[in-house]
């Protein structure tokens, strides 16, 4: 690919590459939920630190997990092993986001910067 845009467009034509990208995004969601407090303290961008409201952050993260877990178009599937791995990652991401919604986390907008 000559540019990032070309690379992104290439994922639309290759089901396996698109599935790998969706798997990477589910891994990012899992990482963001697991490392939320550390990311918040370091002021790192993540799905959960992107919104001022934790309720909104969890809702948008749950929506992202659902979206990345479903095919873009009806019948669009990658290779079976990749789809199986995506299904496992999607289930894990959904469970972690649900568990996070049951916990009390500090709100991203109310956390002071760390003094390093």
Backbone torsions as a table, in degrees:
resi	resn	phi	psi	omega
1	UNK	NA	139.3	-179.1
2	UNK	-83.9	-23.9	179.5
3	UNK	-144.3	169.9	176.9
4	UNK	-60.7	-41.0	-179.8
5	UNK	-60.8	-40.4	177.8
6	UNK	-63.2	-39.9	178.5
7	UNK	-64.4	-42.7	178.0
8	UNK	-64.1	-44.5	178.8
9	UNK	-61.7	-32.4	179.9
10	UNK	-63.8	-29.5	179.6
11	UNK	-67.9	-22.9	-179.3
12	UNK	-71.6	-25.2	-178.3
13	UNK	-96.6	-12.0	-176.8
14	UNK	-118.6	108.4	-176.3
15	UNK	-61.1	-39.1	-178.8
16	UNK	-67.6	-41.0	177.4
17	UNK	-64.7	-41.9	178.2
18	UNK	-61.9	-40.3	178.6
19	UNK	-66.0	-42.1	177.1
20	UNK	-62.1	-39.6	177.4
21	UNK	-63.4	-43.4	178.7
22	UNK	-64.9	-35.9	175.9
23	UNK	-64.1	-42.3	178.9
24	UNK	-61.8	-39.3	179.9
25	UNK	-68.9	-36.0	175.9
26	UNK	-65.9	-38.6	175.8
27	UNK	-62.0	-38.4	178.5
28	UNK	-64.8	-40.8	177.5
29	UNK	-62.4	-45.8	178.4
30	UNK	-58.1	-47.6	179.4
31	UNK	-60.2	-43.0	-178.9
32	UNK	-63.5	-38.4	179.1
33	UNK	-71.2	-45.5	-177.6
34	UNK	-65.7	-40.6	-176.2
35	UNK	-101.1	23.2	-174.2
36	UNK	-53.1	-53.4	-176.0
37	UNK	-62.0	-41.0	179.1
38	UNK	-65.8	-43.4	178.3
39	UNK	-63.9	-40.6	179.7
40	UNK	-64.0	-46.2	-180.0
41	UNK	-61.7	-39.3	-179.5
42	UNK	-84.8	-1.5	-178.6
43	UNK	58.4	40.2	178.0
44	UNK	-85.9	144.1	177.3
45	UNK	-72.4	141.6	177.2
46	UNK	-160.4	173.0	175.9
47	UNK	-58.4	-40.7	-174.7
48	UNK	-83.5	-19.4	178.8
49	UNK	-99.4	3.6	-176.3
50	UNK	-78.0	-19.6	-177.6
51	UNK	-115.3	148.2	177.6
52	UNK	-69.8	-31.8	-179.6
53	UNK	-96.1	128.4	178.3
54	UNK	-65.1	-36.0	176.8
55	UNK	-58.4	-47.6	178.9
56	UNK	-65.4	-39.2	180.0
57	UNK	-63.0	-44.2	179.3
58	UNK	-67.4	-39.7	179.1
59	UNK	-64.0	-44.0	-179.5
60	UNK	-70.9	-33.1	177.1
61	UNK	-68.6	-40.6	176.5
62	UNK	-62.6	-41.2	178.2
63	UNK	-64.3	-41.0	178.3
64	UNK	-61.9	-42.8	179.4
65	UNK	-61.6	-41.8	178.1
66	UNK	-65.7	-43.2	-177.1
67	UNK	-65.7	-47.6	180.0
68	UNK	-67.0	-22.9	-179.7
69	UNK	-83.6	-10.8	-178.7
70	UNK	-111.6	150.0	179.4
71	UNK	-65.1	149.9	180.0
72	UNK	-63.8	-41.3	-179.7
73	UNK	-128.6	152.0	178.7
74	UNK	-54.7	129.3	178.1
75	UNK	84.5	-2.1	-179.5
76	UNK	-85.0	108.7	-179.2
77	UNK	-134.7	147.1	174.8
78	UNK	-89.6	-166.9	177.8
79	UNK	-60.8	145.7	-175.7
80	UNK	-51.8	-46.8	179.3
81	UNK	-61.4	-37.4	178.6
82	UNK	-68.3	-42.5	178.3
83	UNK	-63.7	-39.5	178.3
84	UNK	-63.1	-44.4	178.4
85	UNK	-64.3	-40.4	177.5
86	UNK	-61.6	-41.7	179.2
87	UNK	-62.3	-40.2	178.0
88	UNK	-65.6	-46.7	179.5
89	UNK	-63.4	-38.3	178.7
90	UNK	-64.3	-45.0	178.4
91	UNK	-61.0	-44.0	178.8
92	UNK	-61.8	-46.2	-179.8
93	UNK	-61.0	-44.3	-179.5
94	UNK	-63.5	-43.3	179.7
95	UNK	-64.0	-43.8	-179.7
96	UNK	-65.6	-39.7	177.9
97	UNK	-66.0	-41.4	177.5
98	UNK	-62.0	-45.2	178.5
99	UNK	-62.7	-40.1	179.0
100	UNK	-64.0	-33.7	-179.4
101	UNK	-69.8	-17.2	178.3
102	UNK	-88.8	-10.9	-179.1
103	UNK	-97.4	163.5	174.1
104	UNK	-101.6	114.1	178.4
105	UNK	-112.6	151.3	174.1
106	UNK	-65.2	145.0	179.7
107	UNK	-74.5	134.7	-179.2
108	UNK	-55.3	-36.0	-176.4
109	UNK	-75.3	-20.2	-175.0
110	UNK	-101.0	1.5	-176.7
111	UNK	-91.9	123.4	178.9
112	UNK	-70.8	157.4	178.1
113	UNK	-66.2	145.8	178.7
114	UNK	-74.9	146.9	179.1
115	UNK	-98.0	101.0	-178.8
116	UNK	-113.1	NA	NA
